[in-house]
Amino acid sequence: MIRLDDIGHWFRSERWLFRHLSMAVLPSEITAILGPNGAGKTTLLRALCGTLAVKEGSVHAGEHIGYVPQALNADQAYSAIEMVLLGRSRFLGRFHAPGRRDTDRAHECLAEVGLSAVAEQRYDRLSGGQRQLVLLARALATGCHVLVLDEPASALDLANQGVVLRLIQRLARSHGLSVIFTTHHPDHALGIASNTLLMLRDAQHLYGPAASVLTEDNLARMYGVPVRRVDVRSAGETVSAIVPLHGLSPSAPAAD
């Protein structure tokens, strides 16, 4: 579990990025964070991970946090299994090399994300989707109980977006993880999040159940673009999509 109590932060005292922000993510829950560029999403993630001290309020994280950045381009020719083994470093003493137990756990984590077949392949030669899953396996290898992901599906095609989102959902349920992820896709929040935090401009925010918070009015207020929420019934389930009305069709009137 992770809990934020009335936190706020600024880099310039005359402009708060966020303020009076409180929320809790319980085991097996997923919370999505959305906001326009510059609203403070990355700063909030740093506060959650303990790499930034907020100006006011407090962050309570009782367990180790596993952080998953956007897919990295490795500078060295690490294999996939070596990348996952980096997640075991917190269990090792100074100058100690990973042992059999660490290697076994790394292979288990790769198997959990469905990538056992690429364990010995070079990380920098994997597809974007595979690299993202390797980083997720690395976070699992840390033994975390809280998982924080920075736009986990941002650079992926539609198929791989689904793969990553379904995996996050399954891991939250099967491992009892508290999961927080940032995204620019309201559809993703509607698809897998229990709760959603909308970070608005001028240090304002909205927080609550995803279905209640991700309304057309709230999203239009946040992004400054009119949107429509469309519910589609397929194979016995209802899927919600958010459609921005950019006015890009040939028949749309030109903007003034």
Beta strands, then each sheet from edge to edge (+ up, - down):
strand 1: 2-12
strand 2: 15-25
strand 3: 30-34
strand 4: 56-61
strand 5: 65-68
strand 6: 146-150
strand 7: 178-182
strand 8: 195-199
strand 9: 205-209
strand 10: 227-234
strand 11: 237-244
sheet 1: 2+ 1- 4+
sheet 2: 5+ 6+ 7+ 3+ 8+ 9-
sheet 3: 10+ 11-
end
